[in-house]
Amino acid sequence: MLIEQKKQNRDLPIINERIRFPEIRVIDTDGTQLGIMSSRDALRIAEEKELDLVLVNDKGEVPVCRVMDYDKWKYQQSKNIGKARPTVVKEVKMSYNIAEHDYQVRVNQAGRFLKSGDKVKATILLKGREIQHSDLAEALLKRMSVDLQETAELEQSPKREGNKMTMLLSPKTSKKSGNKKSLAKS
């Protein structure tokens, strides 16, 4: 039980009374340095402003602390985690002699990926003698880029890589500010 409490305390941030260094460098809310002072004096400054004293860096000779609203900062960090979405490349595979309905399914699938913010790699696998018909595969990929031109930008035009023909599409960047101006004039 005592070991679990120590682990929990180790995971907690070092703020306010938990800062136990004799001297610390203090940074104010606007980023100005208040200088090196005792942790007791720095805590008094933070309490006068009704804010928290947070340990930012304890690696140097003198640990660095910042006067801030810790709860507000933590909330902002949790909001930013949701925004930072990595770019994902989704792949849509097909054959150059694909049926029309199956082709439309792949186009719709690629459209959904693009609308959700992912890039799409369209791949046509050429097996055996199909390599002779790479021009048909290229034409199909170009047709797909035309069909998706409202939601996609062509990032990499169709190119052959061994027995594959690939094309890369990225989501179209919306220019909403331009649309608002044109709507306001009419």
N, C-alpha and C positions, 0 to 999 in steps of 0.2 A: 504494500500500500504506500509506504513512504517513497519507494523507488518510482512508482507511477506519478506521485505528486511532483517529484523532482523533474521527471521527463516533461510533464505538463508545463511547469514553470520555465523550463528551457525553451519550449516552443513559443511562449508568450513574448511579445516585443518588449524591449527594455525602454520603458517610459517612466516619467515622473520619479517617484520614490525608489524605483528599481535601479536607477542610475547611481552607482556607488563608486565613482571615480573621484579622487580628491580635487582635480582640476579638469575642466572641459572647455573646448572652444564652442561658443554659442553663436548660432545664426538666427537672425530675427525672421519674422514671417515674410518680410519683403525681400529677403536674401542678403541683407546687410549683416556684416559680422559685428557682433557686440564685443568680441574679444575673448580672452581666456579668463575664466573665473571659477570659483568653487561651484560644485554642483548644487549646493544649498542656495547660493545667490541666484543661479540660473533658474532654479525651480521657483523661487520667489517671483522672478520676472514673469515667468509663464503663468503663475497663479494670478498675478495682477491683471494680466490680459485675458484671464479666464480661458487659457489654452493649455496644451500639453507640452512637455519637454520630451523629445524623442531622440534616442541615440541613432545617429545616421551612420557613423563609421567609427569603429574602435580599433582600427589597424595601425594608425599613426602613433607618434609619440604622445600627442594629446588627442583624446577622443573628441569627435565632433557631434554636437547635438543641435537640434533645430526646434524652435518654438513654432508649434502648429496645432491645428485642430486635428487630432489623430483620427477620430471617428470619421470625419469628413474625408480625410485623405484615404482611409481604408475603403470607404464607399466608392470614391473615384477610381481606385485601383481595381475594384471588383467590376465596375462598369467597363473599364478599358480592356479587361481580359476578354469580355464578350465581343468587343469590336475587332480585336486583333485576330482575324481569321486567316489562316494560311491559305495560299492559293493551291487548289487541288486540280489535278489534271485527270479528267474522266475519259475513258476510252470507249468508242463506239466501233465495233467490228462488223464487217460485212464482206460480201463477195461482189465482184464486178458485175455478175449476172444475177443480181438479187431481184426478187419479184417486187412489183410496184408497191403492194401493201406493206411488205417487210421493209422496204426503203422508207416509206412514210413513218413506220414505227420508229426507225432509227433517227429520222429527222426530228420527230416529236421528242424522243428521248434526249437527243442532243440539245434541243431547245429548252427542255426543263433544266438540264445541267447548267446551261448558259444563264438562264434566268436566276438560278440560285447562286450565281457568282463564280462558278467553276469554269475552267478551261476545258475544251473538248478536243481530243485527239481522234480523228477519224482514220481508221485503218482498213485497208483492203489487202487481204492475204492472197497472194498469187501462187497457186500450187501447180507444180509440173509445167505443162505446156501453156498454162495460163499466163506465164511471163511474157509470151509473145503479144498478149493483148493488154499491155500496160497502158496503152493509149485510151482504152475503154475505161480502165480503172481511174485514170486521171480525169476523164470527162465526167465520170460519176461523182468524184470528189468536188470538182468545180461546180457541178449542178447542186450539190449539197450546200456549198458556200453561198450560192445564189439564193437557194431556198431559205437559208438562215440569215440573210443579210440584214434583216430588221433587228435581230438580237445579237448578231455576232460580227466580229471583225476578223479578217483573215490575218493571222499572225505568221503562219508559215504556209506558203503555197504547196500544192501537192508535189511530193518528191519521192523518188524510189529509193528504198533502203533494202538492198538484197532482194528477197522475195516479197517485200511489203511495199505498199504505196501509202504514205501517210500525209496528213494535213492537220494543222493546228489552228483552232479557232479560239478566240478569247471573247469574253462578254463585251458588248458595246458600251462605251462610256457615254452616259446620258448627259446631254447639254440642256438641262432644264431651264437655266437662266435665259437662254436664247429663245426658248419656246414661250416663256412668259412675256417677253418683250413683243413677240410677234402677235400674241393673243391680245395684248393690251392695245395695240394699234388698230385692230379690226373691230 
